[in-house]
Amino acid sequence: MTAIRPAFLALALAGAQSTPQCGSSSTTPTTPTPSTTTLNMQSVVVNSGPNNDYVNGLFTSVTVCVPGTSTCQTIGGILVDTGSSGLRVLSSALTINLPQQSASDGSPIVECAQFQDGFTWGPVRTADVKLAGEQASGVPMQAIGSPSFATIPSGCSSSGGTAENSLDTLSANGILGVGLFRDDCGAACASSGSSNPGFYYSCPSSGCRIIAQAPANQLQNPVWMFASDNNGVMIQLPSVASGGTASLTGSLTFGIGTQSNNGLGSAKVFTTDAAGNFTTVLSGQSLGSSFIDSGSNGFFFLDSTATGLPLCPDTADFYCPSSSKAFSATARGANGTTATINFSIDNADTLLRAVRFSVFGELGGPNAGNVDFGLPFFYGRTVFTAIEGQSTAGGNGPYWAY
Amino acid sequence: MRGRVHRLTVAALVAFACFPRAASATLGGDASSIDADRVRMQGALLRISRTDTFTVHEIQSATGTAIRQYVSPSGTVFAVTWQGPWMPDLRQLLGAYFDRFQRAAAASRRSRRGHGPLNVDDGEIVVQVGGHARAFAGVAKVPRLVPAGVRADAIR
């Protein structure tokens, strides 16, 4: 809570510094500069997104280039997601031809990425990725929903939810996964046989089959591939009044304690388990699978019985209490650090009646077994996401700090 | 009531026949399929526990995800839960209910207003999925098949 006032100051700076980055639709060649002066901040916005249907969606722009060339494209409406790792862009939003990643036999590699509400299917391409003044070269990324790979293997569609392969189903032009991990799957996807969870497929013309994909060839969190400011990200957003607001502007800053604008300050470090989770004590229950996810649009926790909050009459996704109800959760990192997190949940049907608003700090719903601190958690906070194996002044990632 | 259960069992068996790479028994199917199926799924039976109102078969899938199948005294799988690093094969776990689940998931997308956990309730099947890569959890149940006296928080 004490971090809010400095956050506002930084936001003003962020807006001023990053406007040329985000307003521009073309890129200009840059000469290498010392890391101490690398522009490491770009603006982010919470609005209804490119499909005009999102609430509590955090969006930014990403520039992708054909590796080693100045053939580049800047794409807006990209969802900023601390709950995943790796860049994914709708094939329909790409206008440049990024090279296809191939298996050892030359067959194209196509990915099926599992998310809690569905999956994305599309080929792995390679790009130079530019964010603010940072660049990651030769980054494996996903081109979601490519017509060249229109047939989704049954093993992929069996992984839950529905395909999120179009603007209408993704509600974004892409996802920028800046989460706790260097890659989007890790050792499991590098294994052979039945222990492989089936993210990566080799797709010759005869049909797709699951392959073992080495971590370095998996989708990479572009941040850890930067030359500097590569140990994590800092996200700052202003606080939101009850009842919500139309939109918000904040900042996405690369690096933790690498420059004068991204120090941990008074933030507490909460290390995670190997899966990226910490523990939350809430409504008398201790929940070990808790995470902070800017890509989720509410606080998602427990159920109606445990919270005393009825579901909305027209949707099982959100709570609809008769009036706003306050909760006090205790977060505990793997390192034993604890903090109290206070938040409130109001009636989603009532909130969402404000049709011109896209920002609601009191939106929440049920969750089977996890506590998902979604984007409303970020409002009025400075939140750090430190990447696994990367060194910071607060220790090695993976951790959250706020 | 018996007739309905029997039809569901037949539907589940048909689903098995269609998907030979079985991962586990199906929702609405009968308990006798669980054991034969475990052999095929290259998983390990962790334990079988019994209460007065149901039996739980807990299986560890080859990808490390724990799957619990809740079986009624009449031998019907009325709920399935999972927790672990990766999503289980829901087509297999939900059996005859899978297509219905996918339709309901697609229909609920508009009201979600973005991304987050999945909460599907179409009046016949209830499915919740939450988490992220490396840590997923979920529950699927058919309330109509849940034996009387089983509390909602007993299925997790």
Contacts between the chains, C-beta under 8 A, distances in Angstrom:
chain1	res1	chain2	res2	distance
A	49	B	114	7.7
A	53	B	110	7.4
A	53	B	113	6.3
A	53	B	114	7.7
A	54	B	113	6.3
A	54	B	114	4.5
A	55	B	113	4.5
A	55	B	114	6.0
A	56	B	113	7.9
A	56	B	114	6.3
A	57	B	114	5.0
A	57	B	115	7.9
A	79	B	115	7.4
A	83	B	132	4.7
A	84	B	132	6.5
A	84	B	133	6.4
A	85	B	133	7.9
A	113	B	133	7.5
A	114	B	86	6.6
A	114	B	87	5.0
A	114	B	133	6.0
A	114	B	136	7.3
A	115	B	115	7.0
A	115	B	132	7.6
A	115	B	133	7.9
A	116	B	115	7.9
A	116	B	116	7.2
A	116	B	117	5.2
A	116	B	118	6.0
A	116	B	129	5.3
A	116	B	130	5.3
A	116	B	131	5.5
A	116	B	132	6.6
A	116	B	136	6.9
A	117	B	105	7.6
A	117	B	109	7.9
A	117	B	112	6.9
A	117	B	115	5.8
A	117	B	116	6.4
A	117	B	117	6.7
A	117	B	118	4.4
A	117	B	129	7.0
A	118	B	105	7.2
A	118	B	118	7.5
A	154	B	91	6.7
A	155	B	89	7.4
A	157	B	91	7.3
A	157	B	102	7.7
A	158	B	89	4.7
A	158	B	90	5.6
A	158	B	91	3.8
A	158	B	92	6.9
A	158	B	98	7.8
A	159	B	86	8.0
A	159	B	87	4.4
A	159	B	89	7.5
A	159	B	90	6.9
A	160	B	87	4.8
A	160	B	90	5.1
A	160	B	118	7.2
A	160	B	129	5.5
A	160	B	138	7.5
A	161	B	105	5.3
A	161	B	118	5.6
A	161	B	129	6.8
A	162	B	102	5.9
A	162	B	105	5.0
A	162	B	106	4.7
A	162	B	109	7.1
A	169	B	109	6.7
A	171	B	114	5.9
A	171	B	115	7.4
A	179	B	132	7.7
A	181	B	134	7.5
A	184	B	133	6.2
A	185	B	133	6.3
A	186	B	134	7.0
A	188	B	63	6.8
A	188	B	64	7.6
A	188	B	85	6.4
A	188	B	86	6.8
A	193	B	62	7.5
A	194	B	42	4.5
A	194	B	62	3.7
A	194	B	63	7.4
A	195	B	62	5.1
A	195	B	63	5.8
A	195	B	64	7.3
A	196	B	63	7.4
A	197	B	63	4.8
A	197	B	85	7.2
A	197	B	86	3.6
A	197	B	87	7.6
A	274	B	134	7.6
A	275	B	85	6.4
A	275	B	134	4.3
A	275	B	135	3.9
A	276	B	132	6.8
A	276	B	134	5.8
A	276	B	135	6.5
A	277	B	135	5.5
A	289	B	83	7.6
A	289	B	131	6.5
A	289	B	135	5.5
A	289	B	137	6.2
A	291	B	131	7.8
A	291	B	132	6.1
A	291	B	135	7.4
A	293	B	132	6.7
A	295	B	115	5.5
A	296	B	114	8.0
A	296	B	115	6.1
A	296	B	116	4.2
A	296	B	117	7.3
A	297	B	112	7.6
A	297	B	113	6.3
A	297	B	114	3.8
A	297	B	115	6.4
A	297	B	116	5.2
A	298	B	116	6.0
A	300	B	116	5.7
A	300	B	117	4.8
A	300	B	130	6.5
A	303	B	152	7.2
A	303	B	153	7.9
A	305	B	152	6.0
A	305	B	153	6.3
A	306	B	153	7.5
A	314	B	111	6.8
A	315	B	108	6.9
A	315	B	111	4.0
A	315	B	112	7.7
A	315	B	119	7.9
A	316	B	108	7.2
A	316	B	119	4.1
A	316	B	120	6.7
A	316	B	121	4.4
A	316	B	126	7.8
A	317	B	108	6.6
A	317	B	111	5.9
A	317	B	112	5.1
A	317	B	116	7.1
A	317	B	117	7.9
A	317	B	119	4.9
A	352	B	113	7.1
A	365	B	116	7.0
A	365	B	117	7.1
A	365	B	119	6.5
A	366	B	117	7.5
A	366	B	119	6.0
A	366	B	128	6.8
A	367	B	117	4.9
A	367	B	128	7.2
A	367	B	130	4.4
A	368	B	81	7.7
A	368	B	117	7.3
A	368	B	128	3.7
A	368	B	129	6.8
A	368	B	130	5.3
A	368	B	137	5.4
A	368	B	138	5.5
A	368	B	139	4.7
A	368	B	156	7.7
A	369	B	83	6.1
A	369	B	130	6.3
A	369	B	131	7.6
A	369	B	137	3.4
A	369	B	138	7.6
A	369	B	139	7.7
A	369	B	156	6.6
A	370	B	117	7.3
A	370	B	130	4.2
A	370	B	131	5.1
A	370	B	135	7.4
A	370	B	137	5.6
A	372	B	116	6.8
A	372	B	117	6.1
A	372	B	130	6.1
A	372	B	131	7.9
A	374	B	116	6.2
